[in-house]
């Protein structure tokens, strides 16, 4: 017997646009809270089964960067573009998943260690079947040392690390700049 309680979900007329990026593994979860939240909030957009959109990486020793905008099966919504700090024209030179894997694999060196803020970023490489180098997850390092932080920005503020100014960059580039600043902070401080 199938029950649906969609009509009983309260509606909230929120003023802030909300973007939910639902993990692939959560799409068919029996509770499906992401869809419930989407039905509750009037200004809410849900992206499920998302592929990487804007992937950037930097080799710390040389500051060599690689950056990709990946072609999407469907165009991102205006809310999604705003969240990623991208425009429609940024996708003019987007690469296919195969081209991304090829270029990413060419960028990697044998002894590279990928440093990410959150484990899900690393898991995106598995999702597109790209090479996965050894990985250091900043959130797990800081999480064991300092608890109660929900974002890289909160952690940087608590550590006294000045966020790099990069307002004209995509969200991925801004996040990379923050991760690099945190790594540099780790180099100068023993935890």
Order of alpha helices (4+ residues) and beta strands (2+ residues): beta-alpha-beta-beta-beta-alpha-alpha-beta-alpha-beta-alpha-alpha-alpha
